[in-house]
Every structure is written in C-alpha cells, then in structure tokens.
Amino acid sequence: MFISSLMITMLISLPILIIIILIYNNRKLKSQNKKINEILAIKDTTISNYASSRVAVKDVIENFFAIDRVVTLIAQGKSREDIANELNISIERVEIIIKLSRLRDNYKNSKI
C-alpha cells in the first residue's frame, strides 16, 4: 500500500517537474530571442548607415573632381542651369560644388 501511494505521488510529481523545467527553459529562450532580435536590428541599422555613407562619399568624390570644370564655366559667365545641363548633373549638385569650391578657396587663403 505504501509503495503504491509512493508510486502515485511520483507519477503525479514527475509531469509537474517536467512542466516547471519547460517553463524555465522557455523563459531563457525568450530572453535569448529578445537579445538576438536587438542584435539583428542593430545589424540592419549598421548596414543601412554603411550604404548611406558609401553613397555620400561617392557624391563628395564626384563633386570634388567636378569643381574645376564648374568653376571654369562660372568664370565664363554661365548660369547654374546651363552648367547643370552641360555637365549632365543636377542644379543642387552644382550648388554643392560651388560651396565646396568656396570652402576650398577659403581654406587655401587661410593657410597663406
């Protein structure tokens, strides 16, 4: 009789113990999943920022090489629209190049 009641107690407590272990493991997995999702979000942001910076650097390099041509055309009296059409670039880019040219000239004059 004692053995059978012990067996019944074990049979009842074993599933409860398994459920407790599963709940504990589930909590750990939720925590790890949250950390992984945060890492993935940071990775996506980093990739996006990297792509944006590559485009920005490319634009700066292209603008830098076009400075002399734009300055020459301005010296010839051409308008920004004419320069944009002739060089096949946007007016905004022409204005950025003009600003870069002014910055470059101010830097050269300050070094002298």
Secondary structure, 3 states (H helix, E strand, C coil): CHHHHHHHHHHHHHHHHHHHHHHHHHHHHHHHHHHHHHHHHHHHHHHHHHHHHHHHHHHHHHHHHHHHHHHHHHHCCCCHHHHHHHHCCCHHHHHHHHHHHHHHHHHHHHHC
